Structure formats: C-alpha cells, structure tokens
Amino acid sequence: MVDPQVMKEQITQIESKREFLLKLLEQPNLGTLRIDVNQAIEEMDDLLEEFKATFPETPDGV
C-alpha cells in the first residue's frame, strides 16, 4: 500500500506539471499539438478531481 504522504507528494508534482502545460498552451506556435496539450490538461484535471474526492483533505494535512 502506498503511504498517504508519498501519494500527496506525487499529486503535488502532477499539479506543478499542469502549470507547465498551461504555460505551454500560451505558445502561439503549437499548431496541432494544442489539441494534445488541452487533452493532457483535461485528464490531469479529472485525475486531481478524483483524488480530492477519494482522499479529502484532513485536518492533519494528509
């Protein structure tokens, strides 16, 4: 079983990568890659939403 703190750290890493994708999406020369970047952001959002629904934040921060 995965340690809850390790899982939270991995989710934090995913959130930081999402920010990179958002900045990438601002680039005017993406062409058709824009579709893939949008899809990646949508899938990350779904993952983060499911994680937060499954493991709601507790008072101790885990």
N, C-alpha and C positions, 0 to 999 in steps of 0.2 A: 504494500500500500504506500502511496506517495504521501510524504509529510505535507501537511497543510501549508506550512510556511514556504516550502520549496515550490508548491503549486502556485502560491500567491506571487512569488518572485518571477515565475515563468509567465504568469499573466501580465505582470508589470512590464516584462520585456516585450511581450506582444503589443501592449498598448504603446510602448515607445516606437515600435516599428510602424504602427498605424500612423503616428505623427509623421514619420518619414514619407509614407505613401501619400499622405495629404499634401506635403510639400512637393513631392514628385508630380502630383496631379496638376499643380500650378504651372508646370513647364509647358510652354507653347508648342514644342516640337515633339510631343509624344506620338502623334499620329494614332494608329490603331491600338497602340499599347495602352491608350487611355481606357479602353474597354476592360483590359485585364486588370489595370490598377483599380478601377471602380469595383470590379468583381472582388478583388482581394480585400478592399475596404469593407464591402458589404459582408463578406464571410467573416472577417475579423469582428465586425460589429455583432453578428449573430453569435459568434463564439463567446465574446465578452458578456453579452446579454444572458446567455445560457449559464455561464459560470456564475454570474452575480445572482441569478435566480436559484441556482443549485446550492451555492455557498454564500448566503447573505453575510454581509459584514457583521461581525460580533463585537461586543463592547471591548474585548481584549485585543482587537485589531487583526485577528486571524480570519 
